[in-house]
Amino acid sequence: MSIESRRNFLGLTAAAAMANPRVLTEPARYPLFTAAGSHRELGRQHGEQARDHIARHLDVMCSGMRITRAALGRKAARFTPLFEQHCPHLLDEIRGLANGARVSVEEAMACSIRGELGHVKDEGCTAYAIGRGRTEAGQVLAGQNSDMDGNVPPMAYVLRLKPAGKPEILMWTFGGMIGYHGMNSEGVAHFANALGGGPAGRFAMPHYPVKRMILEGRTVANAVDLLRRVPLASNGNYVMCDGTGAILDVEATTAGPEIIGDNGAGFLAHTNHFVCSRYARPDNHAKSWKDSFPRMERMAGLIESRGNAVKLEDIKDFLRDHRGEPTAICRHNGESRTVASLIAEPARRRLHVAAGWPCKSEYVVYSM
């Protein structure tokens, strides 16, 4: 869904928050839920632990779109054939999620379709990946500030999955979404940005199950192959790395992926506008967040300023940066605000997560 379309739901979402008794205050830290086994078991255990978070997510979606749970389920059910074709194992996990959360399969599926159902507000995220040669410890650092609807924090948590026969996964997610920002035990990590303009949307796969499938792979090359093979419903950006030390940016569009390297800089920074030569045009930039350009320049400048000795604590400082307020890297106001700040250390299998504004919250370490 385009940035312009997402804005249409902002007022409805705010009203839903005020009317929704399930929406609680922002947590001091995000809880950790763990699941292991087959995909059906992963879903069941996830659903049992996140039952209240899933209920809140469904309430917010229904209130925002002014529809019933049954109507939401009918909208989600249209995507079932796409899941059957491209990720039947995740459809099985969603069935387990429904069982554990005590909701219908269609409601559980709606949680992982979210944006394509028409209930999402602009996400003005700032993402980055810093290669081994740029960090003091000689390890890749990647992550983002996730700037979203202020309703998200009470629905959010860190999810650790141990699927049978596949890499372990650690991700920050919310409300029953089975794929979101995070990393796996092979060193693959990805973080995301919304994009303004570009090729038109269509009826195809949502991004969230695709994000999960990226975390089932072992290299960024696997991720690129996946993005070439699976048709996407809308455009989105992925900043990625893997256990070999590779870093890569992919502007994944409905017309196919556009690959962006670091051009020898040793790092990548991306916000909410197209950078690739094919779509970096005035008509697309006019549909992007206006602060996207200075935010990307600011993040790149901060990384560059540390030379080849970027430290973990430096990244925390970057993500707390307030230049350009109210729409800075650490975003406090505007149409979305920072609801989570993420730093992945894939080589050490650690994910640092600050709940809400990183300038006011401590980073909590979650490990595999």
Secondary structure, 3 states (H helix, E strand, C coil): CCHHHHHCCHHHHHHHHHHCCCCCCCCCCCCEEEEEECHHHHHHHHHHHCHHHHHHHHHHHHHHHCCCHHHHHHHHHCCHHHHHHHCHHHHHHHHHHHHHHCCCHHHHHHHCCHHHHCCCCCCCCEEEEECHHHECCCCCEEEEEEEECCCCHHHEEEEEEEECCCCCEEEEEECCCCCCEEEECCCCEEEEEECCCCCCCCCCECHHHHHHHHCCCCCHHHHHHHHHHCCECCCEEEEEECCCCCEEEEEEECCEEEEECCCCCCEEEECCCCCCCCCCCHHHHCCCCCCHHHHHHHHHHHHHHCCCCECHHHHHHHHCCCCCCCCCCCCCCCCCEEEEEEEEEHHHCEEEEEECCCCCCCCEEEEC
